[in-house]
Amino acid sequence: MKKSNIFGSGDKRKVNPNWFTNKTWIKVLSEKIKAKEQDIYHVHFERGSRTKLHSHNGNQVLIVTKGNGSLEIFRRYGSSKTNFKIKRTEKIILKEGDIVHIPAKTYHTHGSVNKKKTFSHIAINILPKKNATYKTIWYESDFKTKVSEII
């Protein structure tokens, strides 16, 4: 049995800055506890930072640990892989202690809603099947109507 602590800045890792709108860093919890059926991250969004539009090939669960944020769900229109239209279908306000499930292949974005305060959550990425790789596809978009490319 492995034990780890999610708080504090020790063991933090930088993330690909192309996937976020501002500074964001993570702690990889699944490595600490040697989880095999899911990837687990504690994600810290600096003031106003959000993920860019993305989708996963497996389900995802978010557990808010600090601050206020939001999860926005989008519907896709068009057949092109790189240039298509989107429309926001749902905006869920997230507060400390909230838990939300995001089904696989859902286009979404999440992160801080406050430009003066940080936001963090635990992301549990559930592998689509045993020994499979969890994949995330990141998109450049205007967060309103257009997607221009895969990042």
VEXLO-487874 format. One line per 10 residues: number of its first residue (from 0); their letters; for each residue x, y, z of C-alpha. Coordinates in steps of 0.5 Angstrom, whole numbers. Layout:
<mizas>
NUM = a = X:Y:Z | ...
</mizas>
This chain:
<mizas>
0 = mkksnifgsg = 0:0:0 | 3:7:-2 | 1:13:1 | 2:20:-2 | 0:28:0 | -4:32:-6 | -2:39:-2 | 4:43:-3 | 8:44:-9 | 13:38:-8
10 = dkrkvnpnwf = 14:34:-14 | 10:39:-18 | 11:38:-26 | 10:43:-31 | 5:41:-37 | 5:43:-44 | 3:50:-44 | 0:49:-51 | -6:45:-47 | -8:51:-43
20 = tnktwikvls = -9:59:-43 | -5:60:-37 | 0:57:-32 | -2:51:-30 | 2:45:-26 | 0:38:-24 | 2:32:-19 | 2:25:-22 | -1:22:-16 | -2:15:-20
30 = ekikakeqdi = 5:14:-20 | 6:15:-13 | 1:10:-11 | 2:5:-17 | -5:6:-20 | -6:1:-26 | -13:2:-28 | -13:10:-28 | -8:16:-29 | -9:21:-23
40 = yhvhfergsr = -7:28:-23 | -8:34:-18 | -8:40:-23 | -7:47:-21 | -9:52:-25 | -6:59:-23 | -11:65:-24 | -16:65:-30 | -12:59:-33 | -17:54:-37
50 = tklhshngnq = -15:48:-41 | -16:48:-48 | -22:45:-52 | -20:37:-51 | -23:30:-51 | -21:23:-48 | -22:16:-50 | -24:14:-43 | -28:17:-38 | -26:22:-33
60 = vlivtkgngs = -28:24:-26 | -26:31:-23 | -26:32:-16 | -25:40:-14 | -20:41:-8 | -19:49:-8 | -23:55:-11 | -28:56:-16 | -28:54:-23 | -32:51:-29
70 = leifrrygss = -33:45:-33 | -36:47:-40 | -39:42:-45 | -39:43:-52 | -42:39:-58 | -39:38:-65 | -41:40:-72 | -38:38:-78 | -34:32:-81 | -27:35:-81
80 = ktnfkikrte = -22:33:-76 | -19:40:-76 | -24:45:-78 | -31:44:-75 | -36:48:-71 | -37:48:-64 | -43:50:-59 | -43:50:-52 | -49:46:-49 | -47:46:-42
90 = kiilkegdiv = -43:50:-36 | -43:47:-30 | -40:52:-24 | -35:48:-20 | -34:49:-12 | -29:46:-7 | -32:39:-6 | -36:38:-12 | -35:32:-16 | -37:31:-24
100 = hipaktyhth = -36:25:-29 | -35:27:-36 | -36:21:-41 | -31:19:-46 | -31:23:-53 | -34:29:-49 | -31:36:-52 | -30:40:-46 | -26:45:-42 | -25:46:-35
110 = gsvnkkktfs = -21:51:-30 | -21:57:-26 | -26:62:-27 | -23:68:-23 | -17:72:-25 | -15:73:-18 | -15:66:-15 | -13:59:-16 | -17:53:-17 | -15:46:-17
120 = hiainilpkk = -18:39:-18 | -16:32:-18 | -17:29:-25 | -18:21:-25 | -17:19:-32 | -21:12:-33 | -17:7:-38 | -22:5:-43 | -20:-2:-43 | -15:-6:-39
130 = natyktiwye = -8:-5:-41 | -10:1:-46 | -7:8:-46 | -11:14:-44 | -11:19:-50 | -13:26:-50 | -14:30:-56 | -13:38:-55 | -16:43:-60 | -14:50:-61
140 = sdfktkvsei = -21:54:-61 | -24:61:-60 | -28:57:-54 | -35:59:-58 | -36:57:-65 | -30:55:-68 | -24:50:-68 | -18:51:-72 | -13:45:-71 | -11:39:-67
150 = i = -5:42:-62
</mizas>
